[in-house]
Amino acid sequence: RAPFSNPLLSGLPLAMASPEALRLLQEAVLAILSITSSGGDPSGKAARNAWGDLKTGVNQAGAHLGEVMAEVTDERSSVLGFIGDFGAGVKMYRAQAEAMALSLLKLPDWEAAANRDPALKAKLVQLGKKIEDKLGPAPELPKAPEPSASPAPAASAAAAPPAPAAPIAGSLGG
């Protein structure tokens, strides 16, 4: 399902939002989904373009942000994750990423999406103190296993050279 399936026909609140804001938000969400699903660079050119559209669209939606972004359901975690990755990857936008996340986290469904996923919550909390105040402290995430300090295991039997054969008693006659 595409976000904003038909935003201008979805009701009066959306119709009151700027058509340009709706277009920008739709393009931003689609670009974000493309970046996040393909493992794209969260600080590359495509990400910067998506960020610009998202930021402008959110600003233009203004008082109608809740109604507009209510159309984005399955994509909430991806959009919030993108904001967290973008803010972490492009340091000069970190404060703006925090402000953008805070704007979206004022919407109950978006806050719930952030709180459902511990990794997403941790990513967002790293953007700044205001998000930590809103969501609470970052959860403890399981750490990746550390490399073992023990000596390397012995080579497998398949990789070891064959052992010399033991002489068979009485076969060499004498």
Contacts in CASP RR format, 6 or more apart in sequence:
PFRMAT RR
TARGET T0000
AUTHOR 0000-0000-0000
METHOD contacts of the structure
MODEL  1
RAPFSNPLLSGLPLAMASPEALRLLQEAVLAILSITSSGGDPSGKAARNA
WGDLKTGVNQAGAHLGEVMAEVTDERSSVLGFIGDFGAGVKMYRAQAEAM
ALSLLKLPDWEAAANRDPALKAKLVQLGKKIEDKLGPAPELPKAPEPSAS
PAPAASAAAAPPAPAAPIAGSLGG
1 74 0 8 1.000
2 26 0 8 1.000
2 30 0 8 1.000
3 25 0 8 1.000
3 26 0 8 1.000
3 29 0 8 1.000
3 30 0 8 1.000
3 71 0 8 1.000
3 72 0 8 1.000
3 73 0 8 1.000
3 75 0 8 1.000
4 22 0 8 1.000
4 25 0 8 1.000
4 26 0 8 1.000
4 29 0 8 1.000
4 68 0 8 1.000
4 71 0 8 1.000
4 72 0 8 1.000
5 71 0 8 1.000
7 14 0 8 1.000
7 17 0 8 1.000
7 22 0 8 1.000
7 26 0 8 1.000
7 68 0 8 1.000
7 71 0 8 1.000
8 14 0 8 1.000
8 15 0 8 1.000
8 19 0 8 1.000
8 22 0 8 1.000
10 71 0 8 1.000
13 64 0 8 1.000
13 67 0 8 1.000
14 22 0 8 1.000
14 64 0 8 1.000
14 67 0 8 1.000
14 68 0 8 1.000
14 71 0 8 1.000
16 64 0 8 1.000
17 60 0 8 1.000
17 61 0 8 1.000
17 62 0 8 1.000
17 64 0 8 1.000
17 67 0 8 1.000
17 68 0 8 1.000
18 60 0 8 1.000
18 61 0 8 1.000
20 57 0 8 1.000
20 60 0 8 1.000
21 56 0 8 1.000
21 57 0 8 1.000
21 58 0 8 1.000
21 59 0 8 1.000
21 60 0 8 1.000
21 61 0 8 1.000
21 62 0 8 1.000
21 64 0 8 1.000
21 68 0 8 1.000
22 61 0 8 1.000
22 68 0 8 1.000
24 53 0 8 1.000
24 54 0 8 1.000
24 56 0 8 1.000
24 57 0 8 1.000
24 60 0 8 1.000
25 53 0 8 1.000
25 54 0 8 1.000
25 57 0 8 1.000
25 58 0 8 1.000
25 61 0 8 1.000
25 68 0 8 1.000
25 69 0 8 1.000
25 72 0 8 1.000
27 50 0 8 1.000
27 53 0 8 1.000
28 50 0 8 1.000
28 51 0 8 1.000
28 52 0 8 1.000
28 53 0 8 1.000
28 54 0 8 1.000
28 57 0 8 1.000
29 54 0 8 1.000
29 72 0 8 1.000
29 75 0 8 1.000
29 79 0 8 1.000
31 46 0 8 1.000
31 49 0 8 1.000
31 50 0 8 1.000
31 53 0 8 1.000
32 50 0 8 1.000
32 54 0 8 1.000
32 75 0 8 1.000
32 78 0 8 1.000
32 79 0 8 1.000
32 82 0 8 1.000
33 75 0 8 1.000
33 78 0 8 1.000
34 46 0 8 1.000
35 41 0 8 1.000
35 42 0 8 1.000
35 46 0 8 1.000
35 47 0 8 1.000
35 50 0 8 1.000
35 82 0 8 1.000
36 78 0 8 1.000
36 81 0 8 1.000
36 82 0 8 1.000
37 78 0 8 1.000
40 46 0 8 1.000
40 47 0 8 1.000
41 47 0 8 1.000
42 82 0 8 1.000
42 85 0 8 1.000
42 86 0 8 1.000
42 88 0 8 1.000
42 89 0 8 1.000
43 85 0 8 1.000
43 86 0 8 1.000
43 89 0 8 1.000
43 90 0 8 1.000
47 82 0 8 1.000
47 85 0 8 1.000
47 86 0 8 1.000
47 90 0 8 1.000
48 90 0 8 1.000
50 82 0 8 1.000
51 86 0 8 1.000
51 90 0 8 1.000
51 93 0 8 1.000
54 79 0 8 1.000
54 83 0 8 1.000
54 100 0 8 1.000
55 96 0 8 1.000
55 100 0 8 1.000
58 65 0 8 1.000
58 100 0 8 1.000
58 103 0 8 1.000
58 104 0 8 1.000
61 68 0 8 1.000
61 69 0 8 1.000
65 103 0 8 1.000
65 104 0 8 1.000
65 107 0 8 1.000
66 107 0 8 1.000
69 104 0 8 1.000
69 107 0 8 1.000
69 110 0 8 1.000
70 107 0 8 1.000
70 109 0 8 1.000
72 79 0 8 1.000
73 109 0 8 1.000
76 109 0 8 1.000
76 110 0 8 1.000
76 113 0 8 1.000
77 113 0 8 1.000
77 114 0 8 1.000
77 116 0 8 1.000
77 117 0 8 1.000
77 120 0 8 1.000
79 104 0 8 1.000
80 101 0 8 1.000
80 104 0 8 1.000
80 110 0 8 1.000
80 113 0 8 1.000
80 114 0 8 1.000
80 120 0 8 1.000
80 124 0 8 1.000
81 120 0 8 1.000
81 123 0 8 1.000
81 124 0 8 1.000
83 97 0 8 1.000
83 100 0 8 1.000
83 101 0 8 1.000
83 104 0 8 1.000
83 124 0 8 1.000
83 127 0 8 1.000
84 97 0 8 1.000
84 101 0 8 1.000
84 123 0 8 1.000
84 124 0 8 1.000
84 126 0 8 1.000
84 127 0 8 1.000
85 123 0 8 1.000
86 93 0 8 1.000
86 97 0 8 1.000
87 93 0 8 1.000
87 94 0 8 1.000
87 96 0 8 1.000
87 97 0 8 1.000
87 98 0 8 1.000
87 127 0 8 1.000
88 94 0 8 1.000
88 123 0 8 1.000
88 126 0 8 1.000
88 127 0 8 1.000
94 127 0 8 1.000
94 128 0 8 1.000
97 127 0 8 1.000
98 127 0 8 1.000
98 128 0 8 1.000
98 130 0 8 1.000
98 131 0 8 1.000
101 124 0 8 1.000
101 127 0 8 1.000
101 131 0 8 1.000
102 130 0 8 1.000
102 131 0 8 1.000
102 134 0 8 1.000
104 110 0 8 1.000
105 111 0 8 1.000
105 114 0 8 1.000
105 124 0 8 1.000
105 131 0 8 1.000
105 134 0 8 1.000
105 135 0 8 1.000
111 134 0 8 1.000
111 135 0 8 1.000
113 120 0 8 1.000
114 120 0 8 1.000
114 121 0 8 1.000
114 124 0 8 1.000
114 135 0 8 1.000
115 121 0 8 1.000
115 135 0 8 1.000
118 139 0 8 1.000
118 141 0 8 1.000
119 141 0 8 1.000
121 135 0 8 1.000
121 138 0 8 1.000
121 139 0 8 1.000
122 138 0 8 1.000
122 139 0 8 1.000
122 141 0 8 1.000
124 131 0 8 1.000
124 135 0 8 1.000
125 131 0 8 1.000
125 132 0 8 1.000
125 135 0 8 1.000
125 136 0 8 1.000
125 137 0 8 1.000
125 138 0 8 1.000
126 138 0 8 1.000
132 138 0 8 1.000
END
